[in-house]
Amino acid sequence: MDHREELETADDLQELARGFMDSCIFLTALKLDVFNKMGDENKSTEQLAGDLGTDERGLDRFLNALVVLGLVDKRRDKFSNTKLTRKYLLEDSPHYITNLMHVVHRWDSWSTLADSVREGGTVYERPTGKEGDKRTESFISAMNYGALKRAEEFIQLIDIESVKRFLDIGGGSGAYSIALVRANPQLQATVFDLPKVIPLSKEYIKDAGFEERIETIEGDYHHDDFGEGYDLTLFSQIIHSNSPKENRKIIKKAFSSLNVGGRLVIQDFILDEDRTAPPRAVLFALNMLVATEGGDTYTEGEVREMMESVGFTDIKRIDTDQNTTLMVGCK
Ligand SMILES: C[S@@+](CC[C@H](N)C(=O)[O-])C[C@H]1O[C@@H](n2cnc3c(N)ncnc32)[C@H](O)[C@@H]1O
């Protein structure tokens, strides 16, 4: 998400205002499951309306708009996926992008942005029940999609050779634990996450074949202890969900979880001191405004202060190639 060119004309403002339309069309296609229902075939509107359970007239206008965006081809009144959508948007493709349904869901919370700005925090009512479960699953799948690459870089940037016990707080799919046990045969990992998430974590761990070396703990990091005896504790994409006060509390628990000489790594989007760069971190602050009570993106100074306040020393900043920063502190 690198940022837009400079705005200079009235037309630029018009274009910016209408920018939501393209995104709305794309996300709606994902929501309706248009690409998967089209699969490898050329289908008429009538066929697709039957497959999708939509109105034919509505769908026809919608498919024509997808053609304009370059997301669908149209030949002799039949529609088909493009090379790009076949590669990335079909569930059975090895290149399938698994985090886009989560973007569809974020659109719901982002629609409350004006009220969140008025109120200073989330006003969004999260779906519960079956829809809530579906969203948790697509959230964890989206997190896993981003974490796979980041975990590979993590093990290059953080020395894990001497680590015997690794604690992954809010570990989600276990992507970091899986990468660490794979890279270091001496290492045992623990994924700590909410009770609704741990059954999903177990699936990912089982699929990777590491049930023996990665244990899971169901817990709430605000209310439960983290245990002790760890050499390395990770908060990856955790602190942005919480207020500074909540973060100080959980960083203190991380300190207690570590052996002397152990390290805490906090991975997140880190803001420059004036909070207007880098763009992704600035926009992510809004993501947390619409979705949480007190979450935010933080500056390096703020994260250092949180870490120092509970006793971490020798704090270092390491920027990754994927828009995140690792803040590493020693006990
Ligand atoms: C943004 S995801 C990050 C997942 C993973 N660490 C990564 O970097 O890909 C936040 C994780 O924290 C977990 N989480 C949120 N609130 C929690 C809480 N109160 N206690 C324990 N885990 C929590 C979520 O279930 C989710 O797995």
The ligand as an SDF file (V2000), in Angstrom:
LIG
                    3D

 27 29  0  0  0  0  0  0  0  0999 V2000
   -3.8110  -10.1430   14.3850 C   0  0  0  0  0  0  0  0  0  0  0  0
   -3.8460  -11.8150   14.9090 S   0  0  0  0  0  0  0  0  0  0  0  0
   -2.1310  -12.2560   14.8220 C   0  0  0  0  0  0  0  0  0  0  0  0
   -1.9050  -13.7420   14.6810 C   0  0  0  0  0  0  0  0  0  0  0  0
   -0.4270  -14.1510   14.6380 C   0  0  0  0  0  0  0  0  0  0  0  0
    0.2740  -13.8010   15.8570 N   0  0  0  0  0  0  0  0  0  0  0  0
    0.2470  -13.5140   13.4460 C   0  0  0  0  0  0  0  0  0  0  0  0
    1.0840  -12.6340   13.6150 O   0  0  0  0  0  0  0  0  0  0  0  0
   -0.0730  -13.8950   12.3180 O   0  0  0  0  0  0  0  0  0  0  0  0
   -4.1470  -11.6430   16.6430 C   0  0  0  0  0  0  0  0  0  0  0  0
   -4.2100  -12.9710   17.3780 C   0  0  0  0  0  0  0  0  0  0  0  0
   -4.3890  -12.7110   18.7660 O   0  0  0  0  0  0  0  0  0  0  0  0
   -5.4320  -13.5330   19.2480 C   0  0  0  0  0  0  0  0  0  0  0  0
   -6.0790  -12.8450   20.3860 N   0  0  0  0  0  0  0  0  0  0  0  0
   -6.8360  -11.7300   20.3500 C   0  0  0  0  0  0  0  0  0  0  0  0
   -7.2490  -11.3950   21.5770 N   0  0  0  0  0  0  0  0  0  0  0  0
   -6.7330  -12.3320   22.4200 C   0  0  0  0  0  0  0  0  0  0  0  0
   -6.7900  -12.5240   23.8170 C   0  0  0  0  0  0  0  0  0  0  0  0
   -7.4780  -11.6720   24.5930 N   0  0  0  0  0  0  0  0  0  0  0  0
   -6.1410  -13.5680   24.3410 N   0  0  0  0  0  0  0  0  0  0  0  0
   -5.4340  -14.4300   23.5640 C   0  0  0  0  0  0  0  0  0  0  0  0
   -5.3290  -14.2870   22.2250 N   0  0  0  0  0  0  0  0  0  0  0  0
   -5.9690  -13.2490   21.6620 C   0  0  0  0  0  0  0  0  0  0  0  0
   -6.3520  -13.6940   18.0570 C   0  0  0  0  0  0  0  0  0  0  0  0
   -7.2250  -14.8090   18.2130 O   0  0  0  0  0  0  0  0  0  0  0  0
   -5.3640  -13.8500   16.9260 C   0  0  0  0  0  0  0  0  0  0  0  0
   -4.9280  -15.1660   16.7580 O   0  0  0  0  0  0  0  0  0  0  0  0
  1  2  1  0
  2  3  1  0
  2 10  1  0
  3  4  1  0
  4  5  1  0
  5  6  1  0
  5  7  1  0
  7  8  2  0
  7  9  1  0
 10 11  1  0
 11 12  1  0
 11 26  1  0
 12 13  1  0
 13 14  1  0
 13 24  1  0
 14 15  1  0
 14 23  1  0
 15 16  2  0
 16 17  1  0
 17 18  1  0
 17 23  2  0
 18 19  1  0
 18 20  2  0
 20 21  1  0
 21 22  2  0
 22 23  1  0
 24 25  1  0
 24 26  1  0
 26 27  1  0
M  CHG  2   2   1   9  -1
M  END
$$$$
